Amino acid sequence: METPNLTRDQARLRAELIAVESYHVALDLTGDDGFTSVTTVRFACRRPGEATWIDLVARSADEAVLNGHPLDLRRYDPCEGVVLPDPAARNELTVRARCAYGGTGQGLHRFTDPADGAVYLYTHFQPADAKRVFACFDQPDLKAPFTVTVTAPASWTVRTNSPVRHVEPAGDGTRRHHFAPTPPLPTYLVAVVAGPWAQWHADEDGEIPLALYCRASLASHMDADRLFAQTRRGLAYYRDTFGVPYPFAKYDQCFVPEFNAGAMENAACVTYQEDMIFRGHVTAHELRAREETVLHEMAHMWFGDLVTMRWWDDLWLNEAFATYMSVLAQAEATGHTQAWTTFANIQKAWAYQQDQLPTTHPVVADVQDVEMAGVHFDGITYAKGASLLRQLAAHVGADDFFTGLRGYFAAHAWGNATLRDLLAALEKASGRDLSRWSGQWLETTGLATLRPVWSADADGRFTAFAVEQSADVLRDHRVAVGVYADDGHGRLVRVHRQEIDVSGARTDVPELIGRHRGDLVLVNDDDLGYCKIRLDPASRAALSRRIGDLADPLARALAWSAVWETTRDAEFRARDYVALIHRGLAAETDTGVLRRLLQQAHAALDTYADPDWSPGGWRAHATWLIEQAEAAEPGSDRHHVLINALLVGVLDEDHLTRVRRLLEDPVDPLTRWRVVQALVAHGVAGDAEIDAELARGPAFLGPSQAERARALRPGRKEEAWRRAMHDESLPAATVEAVIGGFAHPAQKHLLRPYAARYLEEIGDVWRRRGERAQGPAMVLFPSWAVDQATVDAVGEWLTRTAPPPALARLVGEGRARLARALAARAFDRSS
């Protein structure tokens, strides 16, 4: 069903006209083929008699009564909602509709568990899909209290944003659940979760009821004690740090199937993808990553739920703050001493890549409509925004920063805010004018490159030292310069640190004159700034030999980042970066860093290396991975990461023989599936092996992994393409599995025809699916076709078809990545 696309101007005009006072939503979930929704909304109209509309995407709008007068629904169109022709100053509207369950993860999603046949329902509304479940003014700045009533089978548990007041029999094996009114919420944060959920209960300091939910077939894998402990620590930390109590009456965390996001901050009823219930080997990094997600969603209870951005332009007020606070909470409250190192390796690297695309945008974005909002959940909004908040906290001082946040919460609790509101609160607390800082960092795009330029005398002491800045916009940076030298025991350690202010194209650093240059100079030491860094020739030579000798994990992370960005910028050969990983990986013990570096090695071989060299490079890399895995302790995190890196690469006959033997070892079910998928991708396994693994179980894992394996079959690409692009009956989770298995680095010769097919068909897919087409648009973009002809064809398509802005952005980003890969390959070939 086509979905309306609300524009920013439409939302502004509607918010100027009306103010919503309350909603009462009654849902009857007892039917298998859709559900009944009855909404009563009370609202004021500032200009009585001026027509407006309420949003509703339903199979049928059966009845609408405005102030006692029935409305004519014969021309009801989901794209226009229900027209309200003559509102009074004060209004009561009741809308009865028949709505459809969703299979895409949006609206009210319905899932039947293949393990036991149980049915589970949950909502997901961000950015604007509440209208699929109840009639509403579906925009973030029209907040109101919600009172929800749900009729469901008697065996079901039902949760929403507020505590249940009472439950009563409703006849025919059903019960009616009545919930307390919520505080004022935007529509996208309303949640309903219903089904025969397994559940666990606890509390936080005897005050806040805590609960965990997952489907019954996964109950044995729920690590409730760890999750409750993390939840208690997070709530206590945020309460003390913000000086504002947790703003809701309970805190539910629901792990749901076929979720099309990582997690969602529904007020007091958070939903997570159920992959976060670990069912096989789980690494320390995966546990920390889930903890960061738990803390991220919890921070939203203040940033986003208590205070909500006015429009999606200020999405960063939600996501950047939640990202920044979750990492800060890990570093200060959970014992994760390397939280900022992980942030530098993963989240910040994501921001750097996003910010170098031609489609990058300011942190404070220009989001013209809801469809465009959907593509702004990206590395700029999350990771760059969080990096700049860390910078801002240092700029104004931590005490003033959090004092300002307390004022921000007090001024805008249960309302909406913008960038200007935040800056006003921080300026009041710190006494600083932040307009220049905001203009430089939040309202412009791109990132600068900083490089040291120095000379030294015969004794190795600096005679001159400067930091040069190159960027489209020259900004002010507060960074540290670290000088590293051998400590006599084979380690490179910092022997001097100089904090400086960089401004303009060149900044001299007289404080370093006379200091010994050491073995390595690292600009942006301690990762204070948001910038790319380059290494001087002597430092690059030292790192090429001794990157693993850097004793400090954060310094190593910055060094890896510097060399990787240099590789992506076609200034360092991709084959040399792979060799550097082979030399330096032994020093890395954090599984998150291991995974990230091995992913970069994969990208270097697959995307940035000369294709004439890469077959030999793949063979050498796979052999090295096998050697490293054999040297690692069996069953350890390191062994697990190395094996999984091997399974997604290009393998020769000998490698495949060794991979097949892994099925004889006691490996976890997900790793077994990855082995089968690797064999299928290389054409040495097929339907028989897929079916056998599916029969082996477990049922909660097998169906999606089998879909991925089938998409990897070399002779069945057309079938996979048709299902991913044109089968509208597939659940979102199945589409995700199919597109995830379509392309493989060993199958590029099979994928050549699909570059042209993509350009011919993606526009129609987008028209049919809207935001749900993001997966195919991004993952099936012909990234395997690294050639000038494809770059030109994509450019011509963008000019000729003038696609919707959100689709144009995704396709334009794919084209930019192809152009970058072409330049890197040329450098790898010619140097």
N, C-alpha and C positions, 0 to 999 in steps of 0.2 A: 504494500500500500504506500503510495507516494506521501511523503511527509512535507508539511509546510516549512519554509525556511524564513524564520523571523529575521528581519533586518534590525540593525541598531537604531535607525531612525524610527521604525515602527514601534520598537520597544520604548523609546524615549517619549514618543507622542502618547502612547497608551499609559505610561506611568505618570505623565502630566495630567491625564484625564481622570484616572481612577486611583483609589486606595483600597486595598483588600483588607477586610476586617477579620474574616474567619472562613474556614472550610469545614464542612462535615462530609466525610467520604465513607460510603458504605459499599463494600464489595462482597459479592456472593461467588465464592470460589468452588462451589460444589459440583459444577459441571465440567465435563471433559472437553467439550467443544466451545470454548469461550466462556466469558464470565459477565455478570451483570454489574454495572457501576452506577451508583446514584450519588450525585454530588450536590450539596447545598452550599452556596457561597454567598456571603454577605459582603457588599462592597459599596463604597461611596463614589459618587460621580461629581467632579468639580464643575462640570458644565452640563447640567441636566438637559436631556433631550438630544445630546450629541451621540451618534451611534458609535458603537465599538464592537468588539467580538471577544468570545472566550474560546480557547483552543480545545479541540477534541479530535482525536484520530480514532475512530471506532468503526466497527462493521455497520452499525446503525445508530443513529441518534433517535431514540424512540419518543422522548418527551422533553420539553423544556418549558418551564414556567417562570416568567419574570414578574415579580410583584403581583402574583395571582393571575396573570394573563398568559395563556398558552402562546408559544411562538410557533410560527410556520416553519416546519423542518423539511418540507417537501424538496427543497433545493439544497439540503445539507451537503456540503463538500468538505471532506477532511482537510483539504488545503486552505480552506477559508474559516474553518471552525463554525461555531454557532453565532450568527449575527445577533447582536443586541440592539434593536433599532431605536429604542426610546427610553434609556435609563433615567431613573429619578435621582434625586440627590442622595437618597439612601435606598439600597436595593437588596432584595433576596432573590436569588436565582437557583432553581433546582433543575438538574439535567439528569435524565435517565438514559443510559446507553447500553448497547451490547458490544462488548469489546473482545478482541482476539488475544489469545495467548501468543507470546513471541517464541521464536526458535532461534533468534539471532543474538540473544544477550541483551537486547534493548526492550524497554517496556516491562511487561510481566512475563518473565521467561519460564517456560514449563519444561521439565526434564523428567524422563522416566529412567530409573536406574536399571541398567541391564543386569546388575547382580541379583536384584530381588524384585524388580517390577514396581518399586515404590515411586510415587510421584512427588516431586519437589517444585516449589515455585519461589521466585524471588524477583524483585524489581531492580532495574538499573535505569536511571533517568538522565544522567549527565550526557550532553549538555541540556537537552530539551525534549525528553521523551515521557514526562509525566502525563502529557496529553493523551498518551496511548492507554492510560489506565483510568483517568478521571478527567472531567472537564476542569480546566484551570487557566489562569493567566500565566503562561509558561515562560517566565523570564525572571532573572535572579533578583531584581530590585522590587518585586511586588511580594514581599514576605508577609506571612500571616500564620496564626496558629492553626493547626490541623487536629481535628478529632476524627479518629478512624474506627470503623466497625467492620469486622470481617466475619463472614459465615463460611465455615469450612468443615470438612469431615471431622467427626468426633475424635478420631485418633491423631489428629494433627496438632502440632505446636504452631502458634502464630506469634510473630514478633513484629513490632514496628518501632517508631522513634520514641515512644513513651511507654510507661508501665501499663500493664493490663489492669483495668478497674474491676471487671468481673466477667465471668463466662457463664452463659446460660444455654440450656438445650434449645435447639431450633427445629427439632423434628427430623424424622427419617435419617437417623444416624449422624446428625450434624450438630454443631455448636456455634454460638454467636459470641465473638470476642469483642468486648467494649474496651477501648483504650482511653487513657487520660488525654486531655488536650496537650499539645506540644507548645513550647515557646514559639515565637514567630520564626518560620523557616521559609527559604525559597523552595519552589516546587521540586527542583532537581535533587534536593536532599531528603525528600520523603521516601520511606522504605516500607515494604511489606515482605516478610520472609515466612513461608508457610510450608508445612509438610511434616512427615514423621521423623523429625531431626533427632539425632543423638545429641545430648546436651550435658554440659558441666556447669556448675555454679560455684561462685566464691564471692568475696567482697574485697573492697579496698578500705583498710582502716575501719572496718565495721560500718562504713557509711554508704559507699557506692556499690550496688549490686553488680557483679560481673558475671558474664555467661559466655560460653563457647558453644557453637553449633556446627555440626557437619552431618552429611547423610549417614545413615546407620551402617552401611556397608564399609565405611571408612573409620568407624569408631575405634577400632583396635589400634589405629595408627596415630590417633590424636595425642600429642604430648602436652596435655592440659597443664601440668604443673609448671613447665617451663614458660608457657604462654601467660599463665596467670602471674607468675613472678615478674615477667617483663612488663606486663600491663600495670602492675602495682608500682614498679619502679618509675615507669613513665609518667603515670598520673601524679605521683608525688613530686617528681622533678618539675613537671610543668606547673603544678600548683605553686610550688615554692619560687620558681623562676619568674613566672608571670605575675605572681601576687594576686591572681584571680582564681577563685575556686572552679573546679570542673563544672561546666554550666548545665549539665543534664542530670536526669534522675537515675540513670542506669548506664551500663556500658556493655552492649552485646557485640560479639565478634563472630561472624557467620562465614564459614568456608563453603562456597557454593560451586556447583558444577557448571561447566561450559561458560564460565565468566569471560567476557571479552575485554577485560582490563586487568591490571594487577590487583587493584583494590579500590574501594570507593568509600568515601567518608560520610556516608549517610549518618545523620545526627543520631548518636547513641545506638546505632545499629549498623556497624561497619560490615561490609562484605569484602571477602577476599577470594581470589581464585583458589580452588581447592588443591592445586599443585603445591601450595604451601603447607599442606599436610604431607609430610615426607613418608614415602612408602618403600624406599630403597636406601642405598648408601647416601648419607647426607654429609656434606663436608662442613668444616667449620665456617667457611665463607658463606655457604647457603644458609646456615643458622643465623649468621650475622646479618645477611641481606634480608631475611625475613624479619628479624628484630628491627631493622631500620624501617621496613615497611610498616610494621606495627606502630612504631613511634611516629612515623610520618602521618598515618591516618589519625592517630590520636591528637597530634598537633593541630589537625584540621578542626577539631572540636572548638578551638579558639579562632584559628585563622581559616575562615570559610564558613563555619557554621554559626558561631556567635556573631562574628562580623563577616559579612559577605561582600564580595566585590559588586559594584553597581552593574557593570556589564563586563563582557568577556575580555575587553581591552585590558582590564586589571586582573586577569586570571592569575598573574604572578603573585598577587597579594595572598592568594590561597596556596599555590603550589611551591613557589620559591621559599616562602616562610616555612611550610611544612618540611621541605627538604633540608633547609638550613637547621631547623630546630631538631630534626631527627638525628642528624649527624652530631650536632652539639650534645644532645642527650646521650648518645652512645659514648662519646668521648668523655663526658663528665659524670655519667650516672651508672654506666653498665660495666665499666672495666675494660672497654674496647679501646685500648691505648692507640691503636693504629687506625681509628675511624677516619681521620682526615687524610691519611695515606690512601685508604680505600677510595675516599671521595675523589682525590686527585687522579687515581688510576682509572676510575670508571666513570663517575658522573661528570667530572670536569672535562675528561677527554670527549665525552658525548657533546658537551657544550661547545668545545673548540671545533669539532667537526661541523656541527650545525651552523656555527657562526661564520664559517668560511664558504657556505653555500650562497649562491646569488639570491636565494629566497629567504635569507635570514631576515629577522625583524627585530625591532627594539624589544627589550624586556616588557616595557609598557607598549602593547601592540596596537595596531589599527585593525580591529576585528569588525568587519562590516556586517556580518550576519552569523547565524548559528552554525551554518555549514562550515564557515571559515574557522569558527571557534574550535571545531573538532580536530583541526590539524595543528592547533597551537599548544597541544599537550606534548611539548617537545623539549629538546635539550636547552633551548633558550629560556623558556618559561620556568623549567625546573632547575637545571644545573647551573646555568649562567646566573639566573636570579639568585640562587643560593650562594654562589661565589661572591656576588656583589653585596649581599646582605652581610656576609662575613667581613667583607672589606668595610662596609658602612659601620658595623659594630666597632671595628678597630678605629675607624675615623672619628667617631663621636665619643668613644669609650663605652665599655660594656655597661657600666652603671647607668649612664645617661640613655643608652640604647634601650635597656629594659624599663627604665622609668618612663621613657616615651611610649613604649608599647602598652604599659599600664594605662596611660592617659588615652591612648588610641582605643583600647577596649572600653574604657569608661564612657568615652564620648559616643561610641558607635555600636554598643552592645545591642544585639537583636535587630540591627539595621544594616545599612550598606555603606561602603566607603570607596574612595579612590586613592590614587597615588598622592594627590595633594593633601588629603586628610592624614595620611601616614606621615608625610614630610612635616606637616604642621605640628603634629604631636612630638616628633623627634626634635624639631627645631626649638620647641618650647622647653623640652627637657635639657637640651644640650647648649642652648644659646647660640647655635651655629646656623648660618644661612646655608641650606643644602641645595639651593637651586642650581648652582654650578655643578655640584657633584651629580645631581640627578640628570641634568642636561647632558653631561659627558657620558654617563654610564648607563642610565636606564632608558634614555630617549634616543640613543643612536645605536648603530649596528657595527658589527665587526670586532676584531681584536687586533691589538698591536703586536709587533714582534720586537723584542728587546735583545740586543746582542752586545757583548762586551768588546771593547776595542782598547788594546793596551800595548805598551812596550815595556821592556825590562832591560836592566843592565847585565853585565857579565856575571854578576853574583845572583841573578834571578830576582832582583828587586824591581818593583814597578817604578818606572820613571814617568809614566803617563797612564791614566785610566779614565775611560768614559763609557757610558751606556748610550747606545744609539737606538732610537725608536723609529720604526717605520709602520705607517698605518694610514688609512684614508682619513681617520680622525685622530689627531694626536691628543692623548689624554694625560692627566696627572696620575702617576703611579707611586705608591709607597711600597717599595720592595727591599729585600735584603740581598746583598752580594756575599756569597760564601766562598772562601778559599779553602781547598782541601789538599792534604798532603799525606804521604805515607807515615804511619806511626811507628815504623821500625818492626812491626809484626805482621806486615803484609796487608794492612787495612788502610783504606783511604778515609781520613777523619777530618772534620772541620777544624782548622787552626785559626781562622779569623772570620768574623761576621760583621758586615757594615750595613746598617739600615740607611737607605737614601730615598730622596724624593726625585723621581724622574719626571721631567717636564720638557715638552718640545722635542725636536729632532735629535738633540744631543745634550747629555748631562755629564759634565765632568765630575769626577769623584776624587778630590784632592786628598781625602782622608786615607786613601790606599797608597799614596806615593810613599815609597820606602819600605812597604811591606813585601815579604817574599811572595812570589807568584804561586808557589806550591806546584801541585800536579794538575789541579783542576779548578776552574773558576765557574761558579754556578750562579747565574742571575736568577732572581726570584726564589732564592733559597727560602725554605720554610713555607713556600707556596702562599705568600701573602697577597700577591696580585693576580689579576686575571689577564694573562698574556701568554703568547708563545715565546719561547726563548731559543736562541741560537747559541752554539758553543763556538768559542774561538778555535783556531786550528790545533793549538797545542792541547786544549782540553778535549777536543773530539778525538785526537789520537790517543790520549790517555784512556778515555772511556772505551774506545774500541778494543783496547787490551784488557782493561781492568774494571769494567762496569760492575762486575760481581764483587769487587773488593770494597766498594762503598759501604761503610758500616751502617749508616743510617738508612732505614727503609724509606723514609720520605724523600731523602736526597736521591736514592736510587729511582724512586717513582718519577721524580722530576727529570732525571737523566734519561730514563726510558722514554718519557713523554717528548723530550726535546729531540731525541733521535728519530722517534716515530713521526713526529710532525715534519721533520726534515725529509724523511722518506716520502711522505705523502705530498710534499711540496717539490718533489723531483730534484732534491739536492743531495740525496744519499741513496745508494743503490738498494733496491728491494732485496737482492740476493745477499747483500752485506748485512742488512738488518736481520735476515733469517740466521746468518752465521753468528751475529752478535747474540741473538737469543740462545743459540746452541752453546756459546761460550759462557754466557752470564746467568742462565736460568738456575744453575745449581744454588745460587745465593738466595733465591726467593723461596720462602717457606710458607707465606700466606697463600692460601688456595685461590683467593680472589685475584691476586696479582698473577699467579701461575696461569689461571684461565685467561685473563686478559692478554697476557703476552703471547700465549699460544693462539688465541684468536687473531692477534695481529700478525703472527707468522703465517697463519692460514690466508689472511687477506693479502699479505705481501706476495705469497706464491700464486694465489688465484687471480689477483686483480692488478698488482703493481709490477710484477716481474715480467721480463721479456718472455713471451710465450714459447720461443724457441729454446729457452733455458729451463723453463719451469718444469717440464717432465722429469728432467734429471734432478731438479731441485726437490720435487715432490718425493722422488724415490729416496733421496738422501735424508729428507726430513722424516719420512715414515720409518726408515731404518733407525734413525736417531731416537725417535719416540719409543720404538720397541726396546731399544737398549736402555733408555732412561726408565721405562716402566719395569723392566726386568731387574734393574738395580734398586728400585724403590721397594719399600716394605709391602708385601702383598696385603691388599685390603685397606691400605692407608689412603688418606685423602690425596696424597701426591700420585699414587698409583692410579687412583680413580680418574683424576683429571687428565693424566697423560694418556690413558687408554681411551677416554672419550674424545680427546683431541685427535688421536689416531683414526678413530672410526668415522670422522666426517671429512677425511682427506682423500686424496687419490692414492690408490694402492696397486701394487703389481701382484703377480701371481703368488710369489713367495709370501708377501705380506698377507694376502687373503687367506692363504693356508694357515698362517699363524692366527689370524683373526678368528677363523672358524673354530679353532681349538678352544677359544674362550667360552664357547657354549658348553664345553665339558667341565668348566670351572664353576665353583659356587658363587656366581655373580648375581647381583640384584636384578629384578625383572626389567627395569628400565634399561639397564646396560645390555641385557640379553636382546631387547628389541633393537637397540642401536647396532648391535652386531648383525642381526638379521637385515636391518636396513642397509648397512654397508655392503653386505654380500649381494643384496638385491640390486643396489645401485650399480654394482660392477658386473651384473649379469650372471653371477654364479649361484644365485638362489632365486626362487620365484614363488608362485602361489602356494606350492606344497609347504614350503618352509613358513610362509606367512600364516597359513591356516593352522599348522602345527603349533606355532607360538601362540596364536589366538586361543586355541583349545587349551593350552597349558595354563592360561590365565596370568594374572588375576583379571576378573571381569571389569574392574574399575579402570584398568590401564589399557587393556588390549584393544578395544575398538578404535580409539584415536590413533594408537601406534600402528595398527594394521592399515588404517587409511593412509597414513604417511608412507608406509612401506609400499603399498600398492601404487601410489603416485610416483615412486622411485623406479618402478619397473621400466627398463629401457624401451620396450616395445609398446608401451601403453601411454605414451605422453599425450596423445590426442584425447584419450578418455579422461585423463586427469585435467587437461585444459578445459574440456567441455564442462566438467563437473564444477571446477573452481569458478569459471566465468559465467556459466549460463544455467546451472541447476539451482533454481530459486527455492527448492524444497529442502536443501541441506541445512542443518543447524550450523550456527556460526563456528562451533568447535570443529565440525567436520571440514568446513571450508578452510579453516586455519591449518588443519592437518594436511589437507591436499596441497595447498599452496606451499606449505613448508617442505613437502617432498618433491615438488615439481622439478626444481633445479638442483643440480649436484655438480661439483667441479669436474667429475669424471665423465660428464654427459654433455659437454658443451656442443659437441658435433650434432647431437640430437635436437638441440634447442634453437638452432639457427632460424628455422622457419617462423618461430614464434615472436621474433622481434617485430616483423611487419604485422603479424596477427594482433599483437598487443595494441598497436596504434590504430588498427582498424576497429577494434572491439571495445577498448576500455571506456570510450565515451558513452556508449550505450549501457555498459555495466554501471557506470556512475549514475546515469539518468534513472536506472531501475532501482538502484540500491542506496543512493545517496551516501551518507556517512559510512554505511556498512561496506562500501566498496574500497575503503582505504587499504584493507589488507591486500586484495588483488592488485590495486594500483601501485602499491609500494613493492610487494614481494615478487610479483610477476613482471615488474619492469625489466626489460632485457639487459640486465647488468652483465650477462655473459657475453654480450656482443660488443666488445671493446674495440670499436673501429670508427673511423671518421664518418663512414657512410651512415652508421646508426645515429651518431651525434647530429649529423645534418638532417636525417629523416625526422628525428624527434623535434628539432628546431622548426622544421617546416610544418610539422603537425601542430605545434603550439601556435604558430602564426596563422595557419589556415583555418583551424577549427575553433579558435578562441574559446577554450573550455572554461567551465566555471572556475573561479579563482582558487578554490581549494584543490581541485584536480590539477589545475595548471601548476600550482606550487609543487605537488608531489612529483609530477612528471618532470618539471624543471629541475628539481633536485636530482632526480635520476640522471638527467642529461649532464648536469654539472659533475656528478661522480664519474660518469664515463669520460668526460674531458680530462679530469684529473688523472684517471687511470691511464689514458693515452700518453699524457706527458710523463708520468712516472715510468711507463714501459719504455718510452723512447730514451729516457735518461739511463735506465738499467741496461739498455742495449748498447748505448753509445759510449759509456764511460769505461 
